[in-house]
Amino acid sequence: MKARFRPCIDLHDGKVKQIVGGTLRDDGAGPKENFVSEKPSAWFAETFRRDALTGGHVIKLGPGNDAAAAEALAAWPNGLQLGGGITPDNAAQWIDAGASHVIVTSVLFDKAGKFLPEALEAMVASVGSSRLVIDLSCRRTDRGWTVAMNRWQTLTDLDVTVATLDRLAPFCDEFLIHAADVEGLCSGIDGELVEFLGAWGKLPMTYAGGASSLADVEKVDALGQGCVDVTVGSALDLFGGKGVTYAELVMWNGR
């Protein structure tokens, strides 16, 4: 197996942005923005479609992003996954709008961060496990890595362990894992997390967080034993970064 680069479209206030992940808040303070695009979401989706970059994700970071998300999905029907505010009540409509999968985290927990198995069952009942991606975005804690919800502000009672992955695997098609502590910092990946995920390796997985160069992308491939795909955000020239070019990553996928 070999890892792939998977693209992303992060939406905030209706625009394509790159944000330092840990700076999203509900208290009214604006997040730290690395990049705000003048191009619409559909332009990015059309670019990824042209270069056959499958399995990418569109993430709605808060309210005001439905129209931009719908435009991206319409530009590449069944070519992108969608996350952000997904519930059993609205998941099917996003599949109908063109998402290949829906991505969930917060809906699987109560407000205090307690995991709700019945919520996961409701998501599966809504769209089926083959259309579901579970986002186990996490922070480092004294327990190892702990899933964080509510735009990574609230730690949950669920740790990223072999037991957790085995427990959740029957209910989804893939896992998406943001390393929230390094997301948007372009300071390097969480190699230990990637290595752990690759050693498990029973379902497709995409890692996001900290990739700052092609060397980091290759490190994910090596540490993840080819089982862990990788997303590059703020370091990518497509998003105003200087660490790695989009053309390099398209070529890397074709290696």
C-alpha positions in Angstrom: 0.0 0.0 0.0 1.0 3.6 -0.5 -0.4 6.7 1.1 -2.2 9.4 -1.0 -2.5 13.1 -0.7 -6.1 14.0 -0.1 -7.3 17.6 -0.6 -9.4 19.7 1.8 -11.7 22.7 1.5 -12.2 24.4 4.9 -15.1 26.9 5.0 -15.5 29.7 7.5 -18.0 32.5 7.1 -18.7 31.3 3.6 -15.1 31.6 2.4 -12.3 29.1 1.8 -9.8 29.6 4.6 -6.9 28.0 6.4 -7.2 28.5 10.2 -5.0 27.6 13.1 -7.2 24.8 14.4 -7.0 25.6 18.1 -8.1 29.2 17.7 -11.7 28.5 16.8 -13.9 29.7 19.6 -17.6 30.2 20.5 -16.8 33.3 22.6 -16.8 35.7 19.7 -13.1 36.0 19.4 -12.0 35.6 15.7 -9.8 32.6 14.8 -6.3 33.1 13.6 -6.4 32.9 9.8 -3.4 31.7 7.8 -5.2 32.2 4.5 -8.5 33.6 3.0 -9.2 32.8 -0.6 -10.7 35.1 -3.1 -11.7 32.1 -5.2 -15.0 30.3 -4.5 -15.2 26.8 -3.1 -16.3 25.4 -6.5 -13.0 26.5 -8.0 -11.1 24.3 -5.6 -13.5 21.4 -6.1 -13.2 21.7 -9.9 -9.4 21.7 -9.6 -9.4 18.6 -7.5 -11.8 16.9 -9.9 -9.6 17.8 -12.9 -6.6 16.1 -11.1 -8.7 13.1 -9.9 -7.9 13.7 -6.2 -10.5 11.6 -4.7 -11.5 11.3 -1.0 -11.0 14.9 -0.1 -13.1 16.7 2.5 -15.1 19.9 2.8 -15.4 21.1 6.4 -18.0 23.7 7.5 -16.4 25.6 10.4 -19.4 27.1 12.0 -22.6 28.7 10.5 -22.9 30.5 7.2 -21.2 27.9 5.1 -24.1 25.8 3.6 -24.1 27.6 0.3 -20.4 27.4 -0.2 -20.5 23.7 0.7 -23.3 23.0 -1.7 -21.4 24.8 -4.5 -18.3 22.6 -3.9 -20.3 19.4 -3.9 -22.2 20.4 -7.0 -18.8 21.1 -8.8 -17.8 17.5 -8.1 -20.7 15.2 -7.3 -19.7 12.2 -5.2 -16.1 13.3 -5.2 -15.8 15.0 -1.8 -16.8 14.2 1.8 -18.6 16.8 3.9 -18.3 17.5 7.6 -19.4 20.2 10.0 -22.8 20.3 11.8 -23.9 16.9 10.4 -26.8 15.2 12.2 -29.0 12.2 11.5 -31.7 14.7 10.4 -29.6 16.5 7.7 -27.0 13.9 6.7 -29.1 12.4 3.8 -29.7 15.8 2.3 -26.0 16.4 2.0 -25.6 13.0 0.4 -28.3 14.0 -2.0 -26.4 17.3 -2.6 -23.4 15.4 -3.8 -21.3 14.4 -0.8 -19.7 10.9 -1.2 -19.7 10.6 2.6 -20.6 12.7 5.7 -18.1 13.3 8.5 -19.2 13.4 12.1 -17.7 14.1 15.5 -19.7 16.3 17.8 -23.1 14.7 17.1 -21.7 11.4 18.7 -21.3 13.1 22.1 -23.4 14.9 24.6 -22.6 18.5 25.6 -20.2 17.3 28.3 -18.3 15.1 25.9 -19.7 11.7 26.8 -19.8 9.3 23.9 -23.4 8.3 22.8 -23.5 4.9 21.1 -27.2 5.5 20.2 -26.2 8.7 18.3 -23.7 6.7 16.2 -26.5 4.1 15.5 -28.8 6.9 14.4 -26.2 8.2 12.0 -25.8 4.7 10.5 -29.6 4.4 10.2 -29.7 7.8 8.4 -27.1 7.2 5.6 -25.5 3.7 6.2 -22.0 2.9 7.4 -20.6 2.9 3.9 -21.4 6.7 3.7 -20.1 7.6 7.1 -16.6 8.9 8.1 -15.9 9.2 11.8 -13.7 12.2 12.7 -11.5 11.3 15.6 -9.7 14.7 15.8 -7.8 14.7 19.0 -5.5 16.5 21.4 -2.6 15.0 23.4 -3.5 14.4 27.0 -2.1 12.4 29.9 -4.2 9.5 28.5 -2.5 9.7 25.1 -4.7 11.2 22.5 -8.2 12.2 23.4 -11.0 13.0 20.9 -11.9 16.7 21.0 -15.3 18.0 19.8 -17.1 21.3 19.4 -14.4 22.7 17.0 -11.8 21.1 19.2 -12.7 23.1 22.3 -14.2 20.3 24.4 -12.3 17.1 25.3 -14.5 14.0 25.3 -14.4 10.7 27.2 -13.2 8.9 24.1 -9.4 8.2 23.7 -7.8 7.2 20.4 -6.8 3.6 21.2 -6.8 0.3 19.4 -10.0 -0.6 21.4 -11.7 2.6 20.2 -10.8 2.0 16.6 -11.9 -1.6 16.8 -15.2 -0.6 18.4 -16.1 2.1 15.9 -14.8 0.4 12.7 -18.0 -1.6 12.0 -20.0 1.7 11.9 -18.1 3.7 9.3 -16.2 3.5 6.0 -13.2 5.6 7.0 -11.6 7.6 9.8 -10.4 11.2 9.6 -7.9 12.3 12.3 -6.9 15.9 12.8 -4.0 16.3 15.2 -5.6 19.5 16.7 -2.5 20.6 18.6 -0.4 21.0 15.4 -3.2 21.8 13.0 -2.5 25.0 11.0 1.0 25.5 12.5 3.1 24.1 9.7 5.5 22.9 12.3 5.6 19.2 11.5 3.3 16.2 11.9 2.5 14.2 15.0 4.7 11.3 14.0 3.7 9.1 17.0 0.0 9.5 16.2 0.6 8.6 12.5 2.7 5.6 13.5 0.0 4.4 15.9 -2.7 4.7 13.2 -0.6 2.9 10.6 0.0 0.0 13.0 -3.8 -0.4 13.3 -4.5 0.0 9.6 -7.8 -1.8 9.3 -9.8 0.9 7.6 -8.9 3.8 5.2 -7.7 6.8 7.3 -6.7 10.4 6.6 -4.4 12.3 8.8 -4.3 16.1 9.0 -2.2 18.4 11.0 1.2 20.1 10.8 2.4 18.9 7.4 4.8 21.6 6.2 6.7 20.0 3.3 6.8 17.1 0.9 9.2 15.5 3.4 6.4 15.6 6.0 4.0 14.0 3.5 6.6 11.2 2.8 7.0 10.8 6.6 3.3 10.1 6.9 3.6 7.5 4.2 6.6 5.8 5.9 5.4 6.0 9.5 1.9 5.0 8.6 3.1 2.0 6.6 1.2 3.3 3.6 -2.1 2.9 5.4 -2.6 6.6 6.4 -3.4 9.2 3.8 -2.5 12.8 4.4 -4.0 16.3 4.0 -1.9 19.4 3.6 -3.5 22.8 4.4 -1.7 25.9 5.4 1.7 24.9 3.9 0.2 24.3 0.4 0.7 27.0 -2.3 -2.9 26.6 -3.3 -3.7 28.1 0.2 -1.0 30.7 0.2 1.7 28.5 1.7 5.3 28.1 0.8 6.1 24.6 2.0 4.9 22.4 -0.8 3.2 22.9 -4.2 0.0 21.5 -5.3 1.7 20.2 -8.5 4.2 18.3 -6.4 1.4 16.5 -4.5 -0.5 15.6 -7.6 2.7 14.1 -9.0 3.4 12.3 -5.6 0.0 10.7 -5.9 0.9 9.3 -9.3 4.2 7.9 -8.1 
